[in-house]
Amino acid sequence: MKLDEYMFQKVIIIEDELERLLPDEEIQPSTLHESMRYTTFLGGKRIRPVMMLAIGEIFKAETAPILTGAAAIEMLHSSSLILDDLPCMDDATLRRGQKTNHLIFGEDIAILAGFGLMNLAFKAVNDLHKEQSVPLKRIVEVVQQLNYAIGTEGLIGGQTMDLEGEGKTLTFKDLEFIHSRKTGALFNAAGQIACILSGASDKDRTAIELYTKNLGLAFQVVDDVLDVTADEKVLGKDAEKDTDKTTFVSFSSIDEAKKVAEELVEFSIEAVQRYGKKADILVQLANFVKDREM
């Protein structure tokens, strides 16, 4: 199956699951729920949850638990976008072609919405035991992955170092450290949660970890390239917001940065070659990340 057809099909069920999990905006506190839904349903490629469903198919896993785990990851991702866009963080005005959350609902509600989505992600995973009979041992492992992904060794740590690095010249090692956490941690968690809920072996989990680690970094390198090359209307967010930061483009020309992304994608694809045709969607997804224009 071609990736665009696959993504179209999977995004529909991902959106349905998010709709099931997120409170309706008519439920009090309605403004908070509206804010949470605003960013979550603002669009986006849903790369991480689509990837999780594709991983589950490799291991012939039941779809429903992975779909809930995928929605949890997407809620955490939406939470991170709301918080990253705040004036005290990246001070962004556009996200996916629309006004950022705090410009619509105010900084106070935006912050609460970010934490509300984070809390809801954990609730969705915890409910897997009673709703879908997922063994408690697996749920504990999934929660550990979520904790790590957003903690000081994950998103929060990466964002902290990113903020502290503004106006400074960072080393390539520093930059890789930041983005392996700020961007890579959620990719890694998504892959590992799909493996856990699929009952994958340790060897399989290692292979998927190599795939997601390289794909997450490739995603960020392409992001850095797009920040200086893409039109704001196409990009859907503020362009050239990283001019005061060290990025992957800072260490090389745009063409060289693209080459780095290509190499990372090659490493990513190599990690799942062992699955043959069953990994076809993961291979196409890796190439999509490399070639994306927004």
N, C-alpha and C positions, 0 to 999 in steps of 0.2 A: 504493500500500500504506500502511496505517496504521502509524504509528511503533511502537506497542507490538508489533505482529506482526513488523515488521522487526527491532526490537531483540531480540526473543525468538530469532529465527532466527540473527542474527549473533552474539549472546552465546554461543550453543552452540558455534559454530566457533572463536570467540575463546578460550573455555575449553579446547577441545580442543587448540588450538595452545599455550596456556600449559602444559597438561598434558604435551605433547610436549617442550617446552623445559626445564621445571623438573625437576631431579633428584628421584627418588623418595625419600621420607623414610627408606626402609630402607637407602639408600646412605650410606656414611660420608663426611663427618661427619653422622650422621643427625639430631642435634639441630638443627644449622644448617639443614639442608634442610627439616626440619619447620617451623622458624621462618619460613623464606622462603615456604613454601607456605601457612602459616597466614594471613598478611596478604594474600597474592595471591589466595587463594580464599575470602576472608572475605565475599565478596559485592560489592556495588557496581554502579553503573549501566553501567560500561564506556563512558562517553560518548565519550572520545577515540578508542578503537579502532573503535567503531561509526561515528563520524564519518569516520575514515580509509577505511573500506570503502565508505562512501557517496560519498566524493570519488573513489575509484578507479572506481566505477561510472559517474560522470559522464564520465570520460575513457576508458571502455571498456578498462580495464587488466586484466591478469591478476590474479586474486585472491590467489594463494599468496604472492608476495613482499610484498604490502601487509599480508596477514594476519600474517606474521612481523614486519614493521615495527610493526604495531599491538600485537602482544604485547610487543615491546621497549619501546614507550611505556608500556604498562600495568605492566611490571616496574619501570620507572623511577618511575612514579607510586606503586606500592606501596612502593618503597624510600623515597620522600620521606615517605610516611605514617608508616612505622616511625620514621624519624629525627625527624620533627616532633613525634611523640608522646612522645619521651623526657623524663624529668624535667628535664634541663638545657635543654630547648627549650620546648615548650608544656605539658609535664607533664600529658598527657591520660590518662584511665583507660578511656575507651570509644572504640571505632572500629567503625562499622557494627553497633552494638548488642552488641558483644562486647568482652571485655577487650583492652586494647592489647597489642601484641607483648611489650613489656618486662615486663609484669606476669605473663605466662605463662612466658617463657623467660629473663628476667633482662636487665639492660641490656647486659651484655657480648655475649651471643648476638644480641640485637636489633640492635646496631650492626653486627656482622659480617653479619647477614642483610641489612641495608640495603645494605651494600657488595657482598654476594654477588649480590643482584638487579641492582644497577647493572652489575657486571661481566658478568653473564649477558645483559643487554640488548645490550651491545656485541658479545658473542660471537655472538648470534643474527643480528645484522646482518652481521657479518663473514662468517658462514657462507653468506650468500645467494649468494655467487659460486660456490662449489663445489656447493651443494645445489640452486640454482635458476637458475644461469647468469646472474645479474644482472651487468651490466657493472661492472667495478671503478670506473669513473668515478662511477657512480651511488652505489655503496657509500661511496666517499670523501665524497660530498656528504651522504649520510645520516648518517655518523659526525660530520661537521661540525655538522649540525643537533643531534644528541644532545649533543655537547660544549658547544655554545652554550646549550642548554636547561638543563643542570645546572650550568653554570659560574658564575663570579662575576658575569656579566651576565645570569644566569638564576636558577634555583632557589636556588643557594647565596647569591648576592648579595641576592636578595629576602628570604630567611630571615634573613640577617645584619641587614639594615636593619629588619626586622620586630622582631627581638629587641632591637635598640638603641633602637627607638621606644617600648618599653614604659614607661609612666609619663610619657611626654612628649606634648606637643601637636604633632601633625604637620600640615603643610599638605596641601591636597588634592593638590597636585603630588607631594609626598612619598609619599602613599598610593598614587597611581596608579603611581608608579615602582616601589614595592614589589610591588604585585599584578600589574603587567604582567610581572614577572619570577617571582615566587613561584607565581602561578597561570597567568598568560598565556603564559609561555615554553613550557610543555609543550603547551598548546593550539596555539601557533604551530608548534612542531616537528612535532607530529602532522600538521597540515595540509600542511606543506612536504614531509615525508617521503612522504606519500601522493602528492603531486604529482611528486616526483622519481622514485618507483618507477612512476608512471604515464606518465612522459615528457611531462608537461604543459609548455606554453609559458610563457615569462616573463610574458606577460599573464595567463594563467590563474593562475600562482603568486601574482601580485599580488592578484588577485580573492580567492583563497582566504585569503591573508594578512589581508586586510581583514575577511573573515568570521571567522577564528579570533581575531584581535586583539580585536574587539568582543565576541565570544562569551565569551572568557576573562574579560574584565572584568565582563561581565554575570553570569557564574557567581559571581564573587567578591562582587559587590554583593548578589546573592540570598543568598549564604552569610552575609554580615554581617546581613542582615535576619532570616534564620532563627535566627541565634545568639541574638537577643533575643526572638523570637516563638514559636519551635517548642518543643514538648515534647521533653524529652531522649529519651524512649522512641521517639518518631516520628523524631527527628533521627538517632538511632543513634550519637551522640557527645556529649561533654560540652557542655551548653548554657552560655551566658554565660561562656565562657572568655576572651572578648576585652574584658572590662570595663575592663581596665587598658591597653587599646590604643586608638589612634585608628582607627576604621573608617569606612566610607562612611555608616553611620547617624549617626556623630558630627557630620557636617556638615549633617544635615537630619532631618526627621521620617521615620518608617518609610514613610509614603505617598510622600514625595518620593524616598526611596531606591528604592522600587519603580518610580517613574516613570523614574529614571535607568536602571534595568535594562531597562525597556521600550524606551527610546530606543536603548540599545546593541544590543538585539536587532533593532530596526528597521534600524539601520545594517548589522548583520551580514547580515540577509536581503537588503537592497538590494544588497550586494556580489555575491550569487550569482544575482540576477534574470536575468542574461544567459544563464543555462543553462536557463531556462524550467522545464518539468516535470521535467527531469532532476535539478533541485536540490530537488525536493519533500521528500525525506527531510531534507536540510540545513535547510530552512525549518522543518519540524516539530520537528527537534532543537533549533533555536534557541528556539522557543516552549516546548518542554519545559523547557529551562534556566530560562527566565523564570518558569514556573508551578510548578516543582518545590517539594515540601514537605519534602524531606529531602536 
